[in-house]
């Protein structure tokens, strides 16, 4: 019919696309064959740079081509170009990577080659790179490739951690659902507000961050970004290597530790004299439960030390068994997670109240319920034990894909509850089950259970 545009059928369109793909594939294979053949022949010249650039602008994820460019450039730099000439050549590499990033803003190869090019430059323009990061993060504020690149650029440009922290706040203000910004924040805060141990922050700062992240979490309870950050804030400090106990039965010496160590780290002394000993465990290298055989003297003392931890067993004549507790021994006065001080307790109680209110409105919000579990544990793990277990059971129903994870958490918490209460009979029954994997090093040998 005259005057009407002929509309192509789906079959025609698919046929044309197939022809186009076939032509592109042929051109790609031909280009790759030429580039690799020239590489084998040792060519490192402008022709090779031009050929690799043409392919990379269509597909920037071919690592081999980026590496060929590096080989060519390093060969060119051997001819002792001046600093300005070298930077001029590398500036073209920056232009190429920027062009490639327009094709794929998450190209590992393009971001890495850009980093490499700047490392080779004599006078890189770091402010220009920060501006480039800003542009790409406006296109996609959660592009973690760009966030990682920005961290590196900021360190090279000597941007202060405080300024970077303010930048994360700016991005979070634009979109609460920015996991990369929250994550970067968790890396900056321990530097600016260091706590008592690595990767922790000062208590007052934890309080203000909890207030910030709760506002974000309540804005969209189903978004995971803020809840993950909330989980990090409530995370307990990693425990150092501590001796749980040292027990002697006849000539068998058992050493229990809070964390796995190598047997070479254990020092054994009998009556002040260092003794060579063969320690054995389930693993060949690292264990938190080590056993050795000794020729015990009838009286005196046995000293065992690991890092800065040391315990001493006093030997008594005609007494076959002896046990000493270390700083890692768990009880109601030395918990896996000790109760907070009054100020932190009040902050956590307010956070718990906020979660409870949100659960009234959104009873099936798994993130809110899981955060409630973490707060209950941080407040008082013993008192809140049954409520925590109930919450975990509900989470298994709400979040069936992670039901085994919640069962695993429940298993661990039940073990910690009984260990802190020194319920040796119940612990013995629980650990006779093959599926219990947590905290076996805290379980006393049977001969000592009734004596405590």
C-alpha positions as CSV (number, residue, x, y, z in Angstrom):
1,X,0.0,0.0,0.0
2,X,1.4,3.4,-1.1
3,X,2.5,5.9,1.5
4,X,3.0,3.4,4.3
5,X,6.4,2.5,5.9
6,X,7.0,-1.2,5.4
7,X,7.5,-2.7,8.9
8,X,10.0,-5.5,9.1
9,X,8.8,-8.8,10.6
10,X,10.5,-10.3,13.7
11,X,11.9,-13.0,11.5
12,X,13.4,-10.5,9.1
13,X,14.9,-8.6,12.1
14,X,16.4,-11.7,13.6
15,X,17.9,-12.7,10.2
16,X,19.5,-9.3,9.8
17,X,20.9,-9.4,13.4
18,X,22.3,-12.9,12.7
19,X,24.1,-11.6,9.6
20,X,25.4,-8.6,11.5
21,X,26.7,-10.9,14.4
22,X,28.4,-13.2,11.9
23,X,30.1,-10.3,10.3
24,X,31.3,-8.9,13.6
25,X,32.5,-12.3,14.7
26,X,34.5,-12.8,11.5
27,X,36.1,-9.3,11.9
28,X,36.9,-10.0,15.5
29,X,38.6,-13.3,14.8
30,X,40.6,-11.9,12.0
31,X,41.7,-8.9,14.1
32,X,42.7,-11.2,17.0
33,X,44.5,-13.5,14.7
34,X,46.5,-10.6,13.2
35,X,47.3,-9.1,16.6
36,X,48.5,-12.4,18.1
37,X,50.5,-13.3,15.1
38,X,52.3,-10.0,15.2
39,X,52.9,-10.4,18.9
40,X,54.5,-13.8,18.2
41,X,56.7,-12.2,15.6
42,X,57.9,-9.6,18.2
43,X,56.2,-6.5,16.7
44,X,55.8,-3.7,19.3
45,X,54.7,-0.7,17.4
46,X,52.0,1.8,16.7
47,X,50.2,-0.6,14.4
48,X,49.8,-3.0,17.3
49,X,48.5,-0.2,19.5
50,X,46.0,0.8,16.8
51,X,44.7,-2.7,16.2
52,X,44.3,-3.5,19.9
53,X,42.5,-0.2,20.5
54,X,39.9,-1.0,17.7
55,X,39.0,-4.3,19.2
56,X,39.0,-3.1,22.8
57,X,36.6,-0.2,22.0
58,X,34.1,-2.9,21.0
59,X,34.9,-5.3,23.8
60,X,37.0,-3.9,26.6
61,X,37.1,-7.1,28.6
62,X,39.8,-8.9,26.7
63,X,42.6,-8.9,29.2
64,X,45.2,-10.3,26.7
65,X,44.8,-7.1,24.6
66,X,45.4,-4.8,27.5
67,X,48.5,-6.8,28.4
68,X,49.8,-6.5,24.8
69,X,49.4,-2.8,25.0
70,X,51.4,-2.8,28.2
71,X,54.2,-4.7,26.5
72,X,54.3,-2.3,23.5
73,X,54.3,0.8,25.8
74,X,57.0,-0.5,28.1
75,X,59.1,-1.2,25.0
76,X,58.5,2.3,23.7
77,X,59.5,3.8,27.1
78,X,62.9,2.1,26.9
79,X,63.9,4.7,24.4
80,X,64.2,7.3,27.2
81,X,61.4,9.6,26.2
82,X,61.2,12.8,28.2
83,X,58.7,13.0,31.0
84,X,56.3,15.1,28.9
85,X,56.5,12.7,26.0
86,X,55.8,9.7,28.2
87,X,52.9,11.4,29.8
88,X,51.5,12.4,26.4
89,X,51.6,8.8,25.3
90,X,49.9,7.6,28.5
91,X,47.3,10.3,28.2
92,X,46.1,8.5,25.1
93,X,45.8,5.4,27.1
94,X,43.5,7.3,29.5
95,X,41.4,8.4,26.6
96,X,41.1,4.9,25.4
97,X,40.1,3.5,28.8
98,X,37.5,6.3,29.1
99,X,36.1,5.4,25.7
100,X,36.0,1.7,26.7
101,X,34.3,2.5,30.0
102,X,31.5,4.2,28.1
103,X,31.0,0.8,26.5
104,X,31.2,-1.1,29.8
105,X,31.5,1.0,33.0
106,X,32.2,-2.2,35.0
107,X,35.1,-3.5,32.8
108,X,37.8,-4.9,35.1
109,X,40.4,-4.6,32.3
110,X,39.7,-1.0,31.5
111,X,39.8,0.2,35.1
112,X,43.0,-1.8,35.8
113,X,44.7,-0.4,32.7
114,X,43.7,3.1,33.7
115,X,45.3,2.5,37.1
116,X,48.5,1.1,35.5
117,X,48.7,4.0,33.1
118,X,48.6,6.5,35.9
119,X,51.2,4.6,37.8
120,X,53.5,5.0,34.8
121,X,53.0,8.7,34.5
122,X,55.4,11.2,35.8
123,X,52.8,14.0,36.5
124,X,49.4,12.4,36.7
125,X,46.4,14.7,37.2
126,X,44.7,13.3,40.2
127,X,42.0,16.0,40.4
128,X,40.9,15.1,36.9
129,X,40.6,11.5,38.0
130,X,38.5,12.4,41.0
131,X,36.2,14.4,38.7
132,X,36.0,11.3,36.4
133,X,34.9,9.2,39.4
134,X,32.2,11.7,40.3
135,X,30.8,11.6,36.7
136,X,30.7,7.8,36.7
137,X,29.2,7.6,40.1
138,X,26.4,9.9,39.0
139,X,25.7,7.5,36.2
140,X,25.7,4.5,38.7
141,X,26.3,5.4,42.3
142,X,26.7,1.7,43.1
143,X,29.4,0.9,40.6
144,X,31.9,-0.8,42.9
145,X,34.6,-0.8,40.3
146,X,34.5,3.0,40.3
147,X,34.4,3.1,44.1
148,X,37.5,0.9,44.4
149,X,39.2,3.1,41.8
150,X,38.2,6.2,43.7
151,X,39.7,4.8,47.0
152,X,43.0,4.4,45.2
153,X,42.9,7.8,43.5
154,X,42.0,9.5,46.8
155,X,45.0,7.9,48.5
156,X,47.3,9.1,45.6
157,X,45.8,12.6,45.7
158,X,46.3,12.7,49.5
159,X,42.6,13.4,50.0
160,X,41.9,13.3,53.7
161,X,39.8,10.4,55.2
162,X,37.5,13.0,56.7
163,X,36.8,14.5,53.2
164,X,36.1,11.0,51.9
165,X,33.8,10.2,54.8
166,X,31.8,13.4,53.9
167,X,31.7,12.2,50.3
168,X,30.1,8.9,51.4
169,X,27.6,10.8,53.4
170,X,26.8,12.9,50.3
171,X,26.2,9.7,48.3
172,X,24.1,8.1,51.0
173,X,22.0,11.2,51.2
174,X,21.3,10.9,47.4
175,X,20.4,7.2,47.7
176,X,20.2,5.2,51.0
177,X,20.5,2.0,48.9
178,X,24.2,2.5,48.2
179,X,26.1,-0.5,49.5
180,X,29.4,0.7,48.2
181,X,29.1,4.0,50.1
182,X,28.2,2.2,53.3
183,X,31.1,-0.2,52.8
184,X,33.6,2.6,52.2
185,X,32.3,4.3,55.3
186,X,33.1,1.1,57.3
187,X,36.7,1.3,56.1
188,X,37.2,5.0,56.9
189,X,35.7,5.1,60.4
190,X,38.3,2.7,62.0
191,X,41.0,5.1,60.7
192,X,39.4,8.3,61.9
193,X,37.8,6.9,65.1
194,X,39.9,3.8,66.0
195,X,38.5,1.6,68.7
196,X,40.3,-0.8,71.1
197,X,41.1,-3.4,68.4
198,X,41.6,-3.5,64.6
199,X,38.6,-2.6,62.5
200,X,36.5,-1.3,65.4
201,X,35.5,2.3,66.1
202,X,35.0,4.5,69.2
203,X,31.9,3.8,71.2
204,X,30.4,7.3,70.8
205,X,30.8,7.0,67.1
206,X,29.0,3.7,67.0
207,X,26.1,5.4,68.7
208,X,25.8,8.2,66.1
209,X,26.3,5.7,63.2
210,X,23.5,3.5,64.6
211,X,21.2,6.5,64.6
212,X,22.2,7.4,61.0
213,X,21.8,3.8,59.7
214,X,18.4,3.3,61.4
215,X,17.0,6.3,59.6
216,X,18.1,4.7,56.3
217,X,16.8,1.2,57.2
218,X,13.4,2.5,58.2
219,X,13.1,4.4,54.9
220,X,13.1,1.1,53.0
221,X,13.0,-1.9,55.4
222,X,13.5,-4.4,52.5
223,X,16.7,-2.8,51.2
224,X,19.7,-4.8,52.4
225,X,22.4,-2.1,52.1
226,X,21.7,-0.2,55.4
227,X,21.0,-3.5,57.3
228,X,24.4,-4.9,56.3
229,X,26.0,-1.7,57.7
230,X,23.9,-2.1,60.8
231,X,25.2,-5.6,61.2
232,X,28.8,-4.4,60.9
233,X,28.2,-1.8,63.7
234,X,26.8,-4.5,66.0
235,X,29.6,-6.9,65.2
236,X,31.7,-8.0,68.2
237,X,35.4,-7.5,68.5
238,X,37.5,-10.4,67.2
239,X,38.9,-12.3,70.1
240,X,42.6,-12.6,70.4
241,X,44.4,-15.9,71.0
242,X,43.8,-16.9,74.6
243,X,44.3,-20.1,76.6
244,X,40.9,-21.6,77.6
245,X,42.4,-24.3,79.8
246,X,45.3,-26.7,80.2
247,X,44.6,-30.2,81.6
248,X,46.9,-33.0,82.6
249,X,45.7,-36.6,82.8
250,X,48.6,-39.0,83.7
251,X,51.1,-38.2,81.0
252,X,48.7,-36.6,78.5
253,X,48.7,-32.8,78.4
254,X,45.8,-31.0,76.6
255,X,45.8,-27.3,75.6
256,X,42.7,-25.5,74.6
257,X,42.7,-22.1,72.9
258,X,40.1,-19.6,71.7
259,X,41.6,-19.5,68.2
260,X,43.7,-22.0,66.1
261,X,47.4,-21.7,66.3
262,X,50.4,-23.6,65.0
263,X,52.1,-26.1,67.3
264,X,55.3,-24.2,66.8
265,X,53.8,-21.3,68.8
266,X,53.4,-23.4,71.9
267,X,56.2,-23.3,74.5
268,X,56.3,-26.0,77.2
269,X,58.4,-25.9,80.3
270,X,58.8,-28.5,83.1
271,X,60.0,-27.0,86.4
272,X,61.4,-24.0,84.5
273,X,63.2,-26.0,81.8
274,X,62.1,-25.8,78.2
275,X,61.1,-29.1,76.8
276,X,60.8,-30.3,73.2
277,X,57.3,-31.8,72.6
278,X,55.3,-33.3,69.8
279,X,51.8,-31.6,69.8
280,X,49.1,-33.3,67.8
281,X,45.6,-32.2,66.7
282,X,42.9,-32.8,64.1
283,X,44.6,-30.6,61.6
284,X,48.3,-30.9,60.5
285,X,49.0,-27.2,61.0
286,X,46.4,-25.1,62.9
287,X,44.3,-26.2,65.8
288,X,42.6,-24.7,68.8
289,X,42.9,-28.0,70.7
290,X,46.4,-29.6,71.0
291,X,47.6,-32.7,72.8
292,X,51.1,-33.9,73.8
293,X,52.6,-36.7,75.8
294,X,55.1,-35.7,78.6
295,X,57.3,-37.5,81.1
296,X,55.8,-35.7,84.1
297,X,57.8,-35.2,87.3
298,X,56.2,-36.3,90.5
299,X,56.1,-32.7,91.8
300,X,56.8,-29.2,90.6
301,X,55.1,-27.2,87.8
302,X,54.3,-27.2,84.2
303,X,54.2,-23.9,82.3
304,X,52.6,-23.6,78.9
305,X,52.6,-20.3,76.9
306,X,51.2,-19.2,73.6
307,X,52.0,-15.6,72.4
308,X,51.4,-13.4,75.4
309,X,49.3,-16.0,77.2
310,X,50.7,-18.3,79.9
311,X,49.3,-20.8,82.4
312,X,51.0,-22.9,85.1
313,X,49.9,-26.3,86.3
314,X,51.0,-27.2,89.8
315,X,51.9,-30.9,90.2
316,X,51.0,-32.7,93.4
317,X,52.4,-36.0,94.4
318,X,50.0,-39.0,93.8
319,X,47.6,-36.7,91.9
320,X,47.1,-38.0,88.4
321,X,44.9,-35.1,87.1
322,X,45.3,-31.4,87.2
323,X,43.6,-28.5,85.4
324,X,44.1,-24.7,85.2
325,X,41.8,-22.2,83.5
326,X,43.1,-19.4,81.2
327,X,41.9,-16.0,80.3
328,X,39.8,-17.5,77.5
329,X,37.7,-19.6,79.9
330,X,34.0,-18.7,79.3
331,X,31.5,-18.2,82.2
332,X,28.7,-15.9,83.2
333,X,31.3,-13.3,84.1
334,X,33.4,-13.7,80.9
335,X,31.0,-14.2,78.0
336,X,31.4,-14.7,74.3
337,X,29.7,-11.3,74.1
338,X,29.9,-9.4,77.4
339,X,27.0,-7.0,78.2
340,X,27.5,-3.3,77.2
341,X,28.0,-0.4,79.5
342,X,25.1,1.7,80.6
343,X,25.4,4.3,77.8
344,X,25.6,1.8,75.0
345,X,22.8,-0.2,76.6
346,X,20.5,2.7,76.4
347,X,21.3,3.3,72.7
348,X,20.7,-0.4,72.0
349,X,17.4,-0.4,73.9
350,X,16.2,2.5,71.7
351,X,17.4,0.6,68.6
352,X,15.5,-2.5,69.8
353,X,12.3,-0.4,70.4
354,X,12.7,0.9,66.8
355,X,12.9,-2.6,65.4
356,X,9.9,-3.7,67.4
357,X,7.8,-0.8,66.1
358,X,8.9,-1.5,62.5
359,X,8.0,-5.2,63.0
360,X,4.5,-4.2,64.1
361,X,4.1,-2.5,60.7
362,X,6.2,-5.0,58.7
363,X,6.0,-8.3,60.6
364,X,7.6,-10.3,57.7
365,X,10.7,-8.0,57.3
366,X,13.6,-10.5,57.6
367,X,16.2,-7.8,57.8
368,X,14.5,-6.1,60.7
369,X,14.0,-9.4,62.5
370,X,17.6,-10.4,62.0
371,X,18.8,-7.0,63.3
372,X,16.6,-7.6,66.4
373,X,18.4,-10.8,67.0
374,X,21.8,-9.0,66.9
375,X,20.6,-6.3,69.3
376,X,19.2,-8.9,71.7
377,X,22.5,-10.7,71.7
378,X,24.5,-7.5,72.2
379,X,22.2,-6.4,75.1
380,X,22.1,-9.7,77.2
381,X,22.6,-13.0,75.4
382,X,21.7,-15.1,78.5
383,X,18.5,-13.3,79.4
384,X,17.3,-13.0,75.8
385,X,18.3,-16.5,74.8
386,X,14.9,-18.0,74.3
387,X,13.6,-15.0,72.4
388,X,16.6,-15.1,70.1
389,X,15.9,-18.7,69.3
390,X,12.3,-18.0,68.6
391,X,13.3,-15.2,66.2
392,X,15.7,-17.5,64.4
393,X,12.9,-20.1,64.0
394,X,10.7,-17.4,62.4
395,X,13.5,-16.3,60.2
396,X,13.8,-19.9,58.9
397,X,10.2,-19.7,57.7
398,X,10.5,-16.1,56.3
399,X,13.8,-16.7,54.5
400,X,13.7,-20.3,53.4
401,X,16.7,-19.9,51.1
402,X,18.9,-19.3,54.2
403,X,17.1,-21.7,56.6
404,X,20.3,-23.7,57.1
405,X,22.2,-20.5,57.9
406,X,19.8,-19.7,60.7
407,X,20.0,-23.3,62.0
408,X,23.7,-22.9,62.1
409,X,23.5,-19.7,64.1
410,X,21.0,-21.3,66.4
411,X,23.4,-24.2,66.9
412,X,26.3,-21.9,67.8
413,X,24.2,-19.8,70.2
414,X,22.9,-22.8,72.0
415,X,26.5,-24.0,72.5
416,X,27.6,-20.6,73.8
417,X,24.6,-20.5,76.2
418,X,25.5,-23.8,77.8
419,X,29.3,-23.2,77.8
420,X,28.8,-19.9,79.7
421,X,26.6,-21.6,82.2
422,X,29.1,-24.5,82.5
423,X,26.3,-27.1,81.9
424,X,28.7,-29.9,81.4
425,X,26.2,-32.8,81.3
426,X,24.0,-31.1,78.7
427,X,27.1,-30.1,76.8
428,X,28.4,-33.7,76.8
429,X,25.1,-34.8,75.3
430,X,25.0,-32.0,72.7
431,X,28.6,-32.6,71.6
432,X,28.0,-36.3,71.2
433,X,26.0,-35.4,68.2
434,X,28.1,-35.4,65.0
435,X,26.4,-32.2,63.6
436,X,27.8,-29.9,66.3
437,X,30.8,-28.1,65.0
438,X,31.1,-25.0,67.2
439,X,33.4,-24.5,70.2
440,X,34.4,-28.0,70.8
441,X,37.7,-26.7,72.4
442,X,35.7,-25.4,75.3
443,X,34.4,-28.8,76.3
444,X,36.3,-30.2,79.3
445,X,37.6,-33.8,79.3
446,X,35.1,-36.0,81.1
447,X,37.3,-36.5,84.1
448,X,37.2,-32.8,85.1
449,X,33.5,-32.1,84.6
450,X,32.2,-33.0,88.0
451,X,35.1,-31.3,89.8
452,X,34.0,-27.8,88.7
